[in-house]
């Protein structure tokens, strides 16, 4: 009567969880690492991790949060059209720390964006800015926190050309839990209509205007829809995966190490398990790579997800 | 006159694709077939979001309604709100189906006895989570020796 179904099983992890402890670091692009460092440290409250560098990040400045999570500001040309996408990184701060950062940003003349959130738990966190290179930043006030500075990375939002592939990879292969989905319910379409009518503002990339499959005479040729989204939980952090709005140039297929990149921390001793699973799934990866002394972590696997986003899985 | 062979599939509107897919698959025993709108090409082509499921040999495309549909009162379990899908089970599994619905907290009306001379034996009536009417019945003219399942013909 109730055969378990593959597609439904994908909504819950089908593999043994690998004790992925969350996001360890992110690498983002900047045309000028020193200028970006000044922005992140001077206005947002990051600390520069002096004397530390991350493997395979090219020329970069390294920032540290209170949790120990790292942000590498890598010298590279930020991708075109970034502002039209939902790609962003969210950082967690105490309420007073976020208020202090926002005040500094306002005095500097930095535009602060507020959007209607499509993930309920982010509703009080609708506070976005752009860094000098156009990377979108979300500042998340955590009521459980106190103190100054940036407490940690809260979530990272990326894009994929196929959300079903993304689900198979992040949930099926890596064993992450689904935290939320958008675009699967009528209420999401009702909100898209409100967005198209100019009644509500959403994060760029959260809604889309696609041509109709067919249109009756007199009917609009395009219609607003939610952009399909999948949120997966890695430890205390979340990765938000949005369907791409437009095609983008992907890195060469054989390139497995690159930036921008999200690194997931893994419990010691499990890297081989993940490598075996990736091999079984025929997903190319590089490593395990053993890092030189002085690296913040000991070994890493490098790969791309099915959406060609660079990933790193690192452990002590 | 068109020489139609059989009814092939139905696209029905639902309000929650996850809830509906779980209902049809986990409760009624359907098997997921394919999804649409999860790829950029499909989205740009304006394809609607659906999850197709195969119930025995019949395909249902569970399609997310772009607006909330007026639905019959919650306590109305039997009717035809535009349409009703009726599915057949062997008589020997009819009690098992009812027990499964009870176990999953799905309210149903029946079993309702049909006229002795008709092809239908008994039916139960209920709704899916979005309010679409459903019926499960057994037929008096079933051949208890025939355990074949008709092969599904894909519509893709």
Contacts between the chains, C-beta under 8 A, distances in Angstrom:
chain1	res1	chain2	res2	distance
A	1	B	29	5.2
A	1	B	96	6.7
A	1	B	97	7.3
A	1	B	100	5.4
A	2	B	25	7.9
A	2	B	26	5.3
A	2	B	27	6.8
A	2	B	29	6.1
A	2	B	100	7.4
A	3	B	25	7.7
A	3	B	29	6.2
A	3	B	31	6.6
A	4	B	26	7.9
A	5	B	25	4.5
A	5	B	26	7.5
A	5	B	30	7.8
A	5	B	31	5.9
A	5	B	32	4.8
A	6	B	32	6.6
A	7	B	21	7.2
A	7	B	25	7.9
A	7	B	32	3.5
A	7	B	35	7.2
A	7	B	51	7.2
A	8	B	21	6.2
A	8	B	22	6.1
A	8	B	25	5.6
A	8	B	26	6.8
A	8	B	32	6.5
A	11	B	18	6.7
A	161	B	39	6.5
A	161	B	40	4.7
A	162	B	38	6.3
A	162	B	39	4.6
A	162	B	40	7.3
A	163	B	38	4.3
A	163	B	39	7.5
A	164	B	35	5.9
A	164	B	38	4.4
A	164	B	39	7.3
A	181	B	18	7.0
A	183	B	37	7.5
A	183	B	49	6.5
A	183	B	64	8.0
A	184	B	16	6.8
A	184	B	17	4.2
A	184	B	18	5.5
A	184	B	49	7.2
A	184	B	64	6.7
A	185	B	15	6.4
A	185	B	16	4.9
A	185	B	17	6.9
A	185	B	18	7.9
A	185	B	64	6.7
A	186	B	14	8.0
A	186	B	15	4.3
A	186	B	16	7.3
A	186	B	64	6.0
A	186	B	65	5.0
A	186	B	66	7.0
A	186	B	67	6.7
A	186	B	68	5.6
A	187	B	15	7.8
A	187	B	68	8.0
A	189	B	64	6.7
A	189	B	65	7.5
A	189	B	66	4.4
A	189	B	67	6.8
A	190	B	66	7.9
A	190	B	67	6.3
A	190	B	68	7.0
A	193	B	66	7.8
A	193	B	67	7.7
A	208	B	43	6.6
A	210	B	43	5.7
A	210	B	44	6.0
A	210	B	45	7.7
A	210	B	46	5.0
A	211	B	44	7.5
A	211	B	45	7.6
A	211	B	46	4.9
A	212	B	46	4.8
A	213	B	45	6.6
A	213	B	46	3.9
A	213	B	47	5.8
A	213	B	48	6.9
A	214	B	46	7.9
A	223	B	46	7.5
A	223	B	66	7.8
A	225	B	43	7.7
A	225	B	49	8.0
A	225	B	66	7.9
A	227	B	43	7.7
A	228	B	37	6.2
A	228	B	38	5.9
A	228	B	43	7.3
A	228	B	49	7.3
A	243	B	38	7.1
A	243	B	39	7.7
A	243	B	40	6.1
A	243	B	43	6.0
A	244	B	40	5.0
A	246	B	40	7.8
A	247	B	40	6.6
